[in-house]
Amino acid sequence: METRIALIGIIVEEPQSVMALNQLLHKYSSYIIGRMGIPYRDKKVNIISVAVDAPQDVINALSGNIGRLAGITAKTVYQKV
């Protein structure tokens, strides 16, 4: 199956949702190339970037599931086809 590279940018504003986010990322860990988290204490948010190499439908599912978590925003940038 053909895969694409994508970067999912995540902003966490609700600390109670972090456990659910980590469970999702663990579920899709076989597709994750790397992850970087930055706590921005002044604004009381966490900024996370997740690089993935996966089929389009898997990227869409992961990004959509992340975006449905309370207090979490996610946007995805894809490699050109």
Backbone hydrogen bonds in HBPLUS format (Angstrom, degrees):
<---DONOR---> <-ACCEPTOR-->    atom                        ^
c    i                          cat <-CA-CA->   ^        H-A-AA   ^      H-
h    n   atom  resd res      DA  || num        DHA   H-A  angle D-A-AA Bond
n    s   type  num  typ     dist DA aas  dist angle  dist       angle   num
A0004-ARG N   A0054-ALA O   2.81 MM  50  5.57 163.2  1.84 139.6 139.0     1
A0054-ALA N   A0004-ARG O   3.02 MM  50  5.57 148.9  2.12 157.6 154.5     2
A0079-GLN N   A0005-ILE O   2.77 MM  74  5.28 140.4  1.92 175.7 170.3     3
A0006-ALA N   A0052-VAL O   2.94 MM  46  5.36 157.0  1.99 148.2 152.5     4
A0052-VAL N   A0006-ALA O   2.88 MM  46  5.36 167.0  1.89 156.3 160.0     5
A0007-LEU N   A0077-VAL O   2.86 MM  70  5.24 156.8  1.91 150.6 158.5     6
A0077-VAL N   A0007-LEU O   2.90 MM  70  5.24 160.6  1.94 147.9 154.2     7
A0008-ILE N   A0050-VAL O   2.83 MM  42  5.13 170.1  1.84 149.7 151.9     8
A0050-VAL N   A0008-ILE O   2.95 MM  42  5.13 156.3  2.01 141.8 149.6     9
A0009-GLY N   A0075-LYS O   2.78 MM  66  5.30 161.1  1.82 169.0 169.3    10
A0075-LYS N   A0009-GLY O   2.96 MM  66  5.30 152.8  2.04 146.5 155.4    11
A0010-ILE N   A0048-ILE O   2.75 MM  38  4.99 163.0  1.78 164.7 165.4    12
A0048-ILE N   A0010-ILE O   2.85 MM  38  4.99 170.0  1.86 149.5 152.5    13
A0011-ILE N   A0073-THR O   2.87 MM  62  5.23 159.4  1.92 151.1 157.2    14
A0073-THR N   A0011-ILE O   3.00 MM  62  5.23 161.4  2.04 148.0 153.8    15
A0012-VAL N   A0046-ASN O   2.82 MM  34  5.04 170.0  1.83 154.5 158.0    16
A0046-ASN N   A0012-VAL O   3.05 MM  34  5.04 151.8  2.13 135.7 144.4    17
A0013-GLU N   A0071-GLY O   2.79 MM  58  5.12 168.9  1.81 176.4 173.2    18
A0017-SER N   A0014-GLU O   2.96 MM   3  5.76 166.0  1.98 128.5 132.9    19
A0018-VAL N   A0015-PRO O   3.21 MM   3  5.50 167.4  2.23 112.4 116.3    20
A0021-LEU N   A0017-SER O   3.01 MM   4  6.26 155.7  2.07 151.8 159.4    21
A0022-ASN N   A0018-VAL O   2.87 MM   4  6.12 165.3  1.90 156.1 159.2    22
A0023-GLN N   A0019-MET O   2.99 MM   4  6.24 150.5  2.08 145.6 153.7    23
A0024-LEU N   A0020-ALA O   3.04 MM   4  6.31 154.1  2.11 145.2 151.6    24
A0025-LEU N   A0021-LEU O   2.93 MM   4  6.26 165.7  1.96 157.2 160.9    25
A0026-HIS N   A0022-ASN O   2.92 MM   4  6.05 149.9  2.01 142.2 150.6    26
A0027-LYS N   A0023-GLN O   2.96 MM   4  6.18 152.4  2.04 143.3 150.7    27
A0028-TYR N   A0024-LEU O   3.13 MM   4  6.48 145.2  2.26 148.6 157.2    28
A0029-SER N   A0026-HIS O   3.15 MM   3  4.82 165.2  2.17 105.3 106.6    29
A0031-TYR N   A0028-TYR O   2.98 MM   3  5.79 163.9  2.00 127.5 132.5    30
A0032-ILE N   A0029-SER O   3.20 MM   3  5.06 147.4  2.31  97.8 107.2    31
A0053-ASP N   A0031-TYR O   2.96 MM  22  5.48 159.4  2.00 155.8 161.5    32
A0033-ILE N   A0051-ALA O   2.71 MM  18  5.35 157.5  1.76 142.2 149.1    33
A0034-GLY N   A0051-ALA O   3.40 MM  17  5.29 157.8  2.46 131.6 134.1    34
A0051-ALA N   A0034-GLY O   2.89 MM  17  5.29 161.1  1.93 150.2 156.4    35
A0036-MET N   A0049-SER O   2.90 MM  13  5.33 156.5  1.95 153.0 159.9    36
A0049-SER N   A0036-MET O   2.84 MM  13  5.33 159.9  1.88 154.5 161.3    37
A0038-ILE N   A0047-ILE O   2.68 MM   9  5.07 155.7  1.74 152.6 161.0    38
A0047-ILE N   A0038-ILE O   2.86 MM   9  5.07 171.9  1.86 147.2 149.4    39
A0040-TYR N   A0045-VAL O   2.83 MM   5  5.39 160.8  1.86 158.7 163.7    40
A0043-LYS N   A0040-TYR O   3.19 MM   3  5.79 134.5  2.41 112.6 122.6    41
A0044-LYS N   A0040-TYR O   2.97 MM   4  5.96 113.4  2.43 138.3 155.5    42
A0045-VAL N   A0040-TYR O   3.27 MM   5  5.39 165.0  2.30 137.6 139.1    43
A0044-LYS N   A0041-ARG O   3.13 MM   3  4.68 145.4  2.25  92.2 102.6    44
A0058-VAL N   A0055-PRO O   3.02 MM   3  5.38 127.3  2.31 108.5 122.0    45
A0059-ILE N   A0055-PRO O   3.11 MM   4  6.47 160.5  2.15 158.9 164.7    46
A0060-ASN N   A0056-GLN O   2.96 MM   4  6.20 164.7  1.98 153.9 158.3    47
A0061-ALA N   A0057-ASP O   2.98 MM   4  6.08 153.9  2.05 137.5 144.6    48
A0062-LEU N   A0058-VAL O   2.94 MM   4  6.15 167.8  1.95 153.8 156.6    49
A0063-SER N   A0059-ILE O   2.92 MM   4  6.04 175.0  1.92 157.8 159.5    50
A0064-GLY N   A0060-ASN O   2.88 MM   4  5.88 159.4  1.93 145.0 151.6    51
A0065-ASN N   A0061-ALA O   2.91 MM   4  6.02 161.3  1.95 149.3 154.3    52
A0066-ILE N   A0062-LEU O   2.97 MM   4  6.17 157.5  2.02 151.8 158.1    53
A0067-GLY N   A0063-SER O   2.96 MM   4  6.14 161.9  2.00 147.9 153.0    54
A0068-ARG N   A0064-GLY O   3.16 MM   4  6.37 127.1  2.45 139.1 151.5    55
A0068-ARG N   A0065-ASN O   3.33 MM   3  5.26 141.2  2.49  93.9 104.2    56
A0069-LEU N   A0066-ILE O   3.08 MM   3  5.58 163.0  2.11 115.5 120.9    57
A0072-ILE N   A0069-LEU O   3.33 MM   3  5.65 148.8  2.44 135.1 129.4    58
